[in-house]
Amino acid sequence: MSESIVVLGAGIAGLCTALALAPTAGRITLLERDAGPPDGVEETFDQWSRLGASQLRHSHAFIARLRKLIATEHPALLAALETAGARELTFAEGLPPAIKARYVAAPGDEEMSILVSRRSTLEWIIRLYVEASPNVTIRSSVFVKGLISARDARGALVASGLALQDGEVVLGDLVIDAGGRNSPMIDWLAEAGAKTTSQEEGCSILYYTRFYNLRPGRNEPPRGDIPATGDLGYLKFGMFPADNNTFSFTLAVPEIEEVLRAAVVRPDVFDAICKVLPGVAPWMDPDRAAPAGKVHAMGALKSRWQDMAPGGVPAILNLYCVGDSLVRTNPLYGRGCSFAAIEAHALRDVLATHVDPADRARAYGVRVRDDLHAFYADMVEQDRGAAKRALAGLRPSHKPSWRARLLRGFLEDGVAIALRQDTAMLRAAMRAFHMLDPPRAWLRKPAYLAKILSVWAKGRHANAALYTPNIGPNRPAMFALLGLDAGADFARMQAAAQSL
Ligand SMILES: Cc1cc2nc3c(=O)[nH]c(=O)nc-3n(C[C@H](O)[C@H](O)[C@H](O)COP(=O)(O)OP(=O)(O)OC[C@H]3O[C@@H](n4cnc5c(N)ncnc54)[C@H](O)[C@@H]3O)c2cc1C
C-alpha cells in the first residue's frame, strides 16, 4: 500500500493516523487549522493556541491500553515522551492501603501502567515524532472547508481530497477525517447525499481543570489513605500527576448544578473546593505548589457513536473517520485518545489486508465495532444510571425501589469493599478499566461473584476498616463553605427530578 493520504486535523487522531500509516503509506499530509506549537514543554503549555482542540489544557492521561500500544508499536516514541517528562504510574502505585502492604507483583501487572503528562506535552512530542517521518507533512494554519468527492459509475460516493478556505484543493488516494468532536464532515456528507447514522447522549457534566506547579525543591505529597480522586454525588474530583513538576485537578459538576457551575470557574472558588477535600488538601499547600494559570472550563460534552456504513452499506468510499469524529466518549473515563489510536492502527491493518474500497470500509467498521463498542455501551449505560440516580436523589418523596437499594448495596458494600482487599479481583477490574480485557467480564466470574457476596454478607460493621474515610463535605456543607445559595438551585433541580 503506497497510497497518498490527506488528513483533516492534526490533533491526537490525525497524529496517530500518521504514526500508524507512515511506514506503509505514500505521502501523508495533515491539514490543521491551528498554528503549530512553540518550542519547549513550558512554552507549549503556556502559549500554544489550540482553538480547534480546546481540551488541550484539561487533565489528560493515557490509560494502559494506549501506553501498551505505544510501547509495543512505537517504543522510540514512548522513550521520547518519557524524556520530555511524561511519567508512568504503575499498578502497584495505585493500590489501596489494605492491598499495598502485602502486594506481590504478578505477570501482566507491568501492562497496567498509565502514562501521565500535560496533554500539551503529549501532543507536542507525538507531533515532533510524526513530523520526523520523511513522508509526513503537517500544514498548520490551514482551514479545511469542504470535501472533494464524486459519484463513480456505480453511483457510489468516492472521496478524493479536501478543499481549503483559500480555494486550494489537496488531493489524496484516501481521505481521513480526524477533525475531532466538532468535525464538519458529517454535515458535508449529508449535503453530498451520503447516509450515515449516529447514536448520541449528553454526558450531563461540565469539566473544570486547573494546573499547578510544584515549587522548586518541593515534592508531591505522599499518597495517604484518603484518595485525591472521588465522587461526592454533586461533584466528582480527580488529581492528575503530570510532567515536569506539574499536576492538575479536575472538578466535574453535573449540568443541573447551575449555581455551582457558575462559581467553580472562579479560581478562588476552585481552590477553596480543593482545599476542603481531605485527599486533595495536601497538594494545595501554598508552600508546596502554585497555580499555573486560570481555571479552564468545558461543557457540551457528549458521547457519540457514528456508523459510517449503516446496514453494511458504506456511506462513502476512500474516506475514514478516526478519533472523536467517529466515536466521542465521556472524558471522565480517559479513553478518547486510546479510542483514536486503536482506530488508527485498525485502519492500518485493514488497508494492508483489503484492496477494494467497499471491503475496506466494511472491514474498518467491523474492526472498530468489535474492539470498542462494548466499552462505549458500558460507558453510556453507567452514565445514564449516574444521571438518573443524581436526579432521583433530589426528589423529596424519593424512595429507591428495593431493586435500586439492592444494586446499590451490592456495588457499595459488596463490589467496592471486595476490590479493596482482593488483589486478584482488583487486577481483573483494572484490566477492564484500562481496556486490556472486555468490560465487566470479570464481574461474571463465579469465584469473584462468590467473594463479593461473602464480603457483602459480613456487613458494614465487620468490614468497617475497608471503607474509604470521609472524602469531602456533603452538598449543603460545601455550599455553606463557599457562601453559595444551595436553596435556589435545589428547588429547580427538584422540579426536574419530579419529571423523571
Ligand atoms: C475535557 C476533556 C478531557 C479529556 N481527557 C482525556 C484523557 O484523560 N484521556 C484520553 O485518552 N482522552 C481524553 N479526552 C478525549 C481526547 O481529548 C480526545 O478523544 C482526543 O483529543 C481525540 O482526538 P481527535 O484528533 O479526534 O480530536 P482533537 O484532538 O480535538 O483534534 C481535532 C483536530 O482537528 C482540527 N480541525 C477541526 N476542524 C478543522 C478544519 N475545518 N480544518 C482544519 N483543522 C480542523 C482541530 O484544530 C484539532 O487540531 C478528553 C477530552 C476532553 C474534552
The ligand as an SDF file (V2000), in Angstrom:
LIG
                    3D

 53 58  0  0  0  0  0  0  0  0999 V2000
  -12.0500   17.8510   28.9700 C   0  0  0  0  0  0  0  0  0  0  0  0
  -11.5170   16.6350   28.2740 C   0  0  0  0  0  0  0  0  0  0  0  0
  -10.6340   15.7890   28.9350 C   0  0  0  0  0  0  0  0  0  0  0  0
  -10.1630   14.6280   28.2990 C   0  0  0  0  0  0  0  0  0  0  0  0
   -9.3230   13.7840   28.9570 N   0  0  0  0  0  0  0  0  0  0  0  0
   -8.8540   12.6770   28.3220 C   0  0  0  0  0  0  0  0  0  0  0  0
   -7.9490   11.7950   28.9530 C   0  0  0  0  0  0  0  0  0  0  0  0
   -7.5620   11.9610   30.0960 O   0  0  0  0  0  0  0  0  0  0  0  0
   -7.5030   10.7120   28.2550 N   0  0  0  0  0  0  0  0  0  0  0  0
   -7.9150   10.4670   26.9790 C   0  0  0  0  0  0  0  0  0  0  0  0
   -7.4830    9.4720   26.3830 O   0  0  0  0  0  0  0  0  0  0  0  0
   -8.7730   11.2820   26.3650 N   0  0  0  0  0  0  0  0  0  0  0  0
   -9.2540   12.3750   26.9950 C   0  0  0  0  0  0  0  0  0  0  0  0
  -10.1110   13.2130   26.3530 N   0  0  0  0  0  0  0  0  0  0  0  0
  -10.5170   12.9020   24.9880 C   0  0  0  0  0  0  0  0  0  0  0  0
   -9.4560   13.3690   23.9910 C   0  0  0  0  0  0  0  0  0  0  0  0
   -9.1340   14.7090   24.2090 O   0  0  0  0  0  0  0  0  0  0  0  0
   -9.9880   13.1790   22.5700 C   0  0  0  0  0  0  0  0  0  0  0  0
  -10.5960   11.9210   22.4720 O   0  0  0  0  0  0  0  0  0  0  0  0
   -8.8790   13.2780   21.5470 C   0  0  0  0  0  0  0  0  0  0  0  0
   -8.3020   14.5440   21.5370 O   0  0  0  0  0  0  0  0  0  0  0  0
   -9.4620   12.9590   20.1670 C   0  0  0  0  0  0  0  0  0  0  0  0
   -8.5570   13.2840   19.1750 O   0  0  0  0  0  0  0  0  0  0  0  0
   -9.0600   13.9250   17.8000 P   0  0  0  0  0  0  0  0  0  0  0  0
   -7.8620   14.1190   16.9790 O   0  0  0  0  0  0  0  0  0  0  0  0
  -10.1930   13.1430   17.2900 O   0  0  0  0  0  0  0  0  0  0  0  0
   -9.6340   15.3290   18.2050 O   0  0  0  0  0  0  0  0  0  0  0  0
   -8.7760   16.6040   18.6250 P   0  0  0  0  0  0  0  0  0  0  0  0
   -7.6140   16.1850   19.3960 O   0  0  0  0  0  0  0  0  0  0  0  0
   -9.7570   17.5400   19.2150 O   0  0  0  0  0  0  0  0  0  0  0  0
   -8.2270   17.1720   17.2430 O   0  0  0  0  0  0  0  0  0  0  0  0
   -9.0410   17.5850   16.1830 C   0  0  0  0  0  0  0  0  0  0  0  0
   -8.1770   18.4790   15.3140 C   0  0  0  0  0  0  0  0  0  0  0  0
   -8.8540   18.8050   14.1020 O   0  0  0  0  0  0  0  0  0  0  0  0
   -8.6080   20.1700   13.8090 C   0  0  0  0  0  0  0  0  0  0  0  0
   -9.6850   20.6570   12.9420 N   0  0  0  0  0  0  0  0  0  0  0  0
  -11.0220   20.6120   13.1930 C   0  0  0  0  0  0  0  0  0  0  0  0
  -11.7040   21.1570   12.1550 N   0  0  0  0  0  0  0  0  0  0  0  0
  -10.7780   21.5600   11.2470 C   0  0  0  0  0  0  0  0  0  0  0  0
  -10.8670   22.1850    9.9700 C   0  0  0  0  0  0  0  0  0  0  0  0
  -12.0500   22.5080    9.4360 N   0  0  0  0  0  0  0  0  0  0  0  0
   -9.7200   22.4400    9.3190 N   0  0  0  0  0  0  0  0  0  0  0  0
   -8.5180   22.0990    9.8350 C   0  0  0  0  0  0  0  0  0  0  0  0
   -8.3800   21.5160   11.0440 N   0  0  0  0  0  0  0  0  0  0  0  0
   -9.5020   21.2440   11.7430 C   0  0  0  0  0  0  0  0  0  0  0  0
   -8.6070   20.8300   15.1780 C   0  0  0  0  0  0  0  0  0  0  0  0
   -7.9580   22.0820   15.1820 O   0  0  0  0  0  0  0  0  0  0  0  0
   -7.8580   19.7870   16.0060 C   0  0  0  0  0  0  0  0  0  0  0  0
   -6.4780   20.0000   15.9930 O   0  0  0  0  0  0  0  0  0  0  0  0
  -10.5980   14.3480   26.9810 C   0  0  0  0  0  0  0  0  0  0  0  0
  -11.4730   15.2070   26.3360 C   0  0  0  0  0  0  0  0  0  0  0  0
  -11.9450   16.3260   26.9770 C   0  0  0  0  0  0  0  0  0  0  0  0
  -12.9140   17.2070   26.2440 C   0  0  0  0  0  0  0  0  0  0  0  0
  1  2  1  0
  2  3  1  0
  2 52  2  0
  3  4  2  0
  4  5  1  0
  4 50  1  0
  5  6  2  0
  6  7  1  0
  6 13  1  0
  7  8  2  0
  7  9  1  0
  9 10  1  0
 10 11  2  0
 10 12  1  0
 12 13  2  0
 13 14  1  0
 14 15  1  0
 14 50  1  0
 15 16  1  0
 16 17  1  0
 16 18  1  0
 18 19  1  0
 18 20  1  0
 20 21  1  0
 20 22  1  0
 22 23  1  0
 23 24  1  0
 24 25  2  0
 24 26  1  0
 24 27  1  0
 27 28  1  0
 28 29  2  0
 28 30  1  0
 28 31  1  0
 31 32  1  0
 32 33  1  0
 33 34  1  0
 33 48  1  0
 34 35  1  0
 35 36  1  0
 35 46  1  0
 36 37  1  0
 36 45  1  0
 37 38  2  0
 38 39  1  0
 39 40  1  0
 39 45  2  0
 40 41  1  0
 40 42  2  0
 42 43  1  0
 43 44  2  0
 44 45  1  0
 46 47  1  0
 46 48  1  0
 48 49  1  0
 50 51  2  0
 51 52  1  0
 52 53  1  0
M  END
$$$$
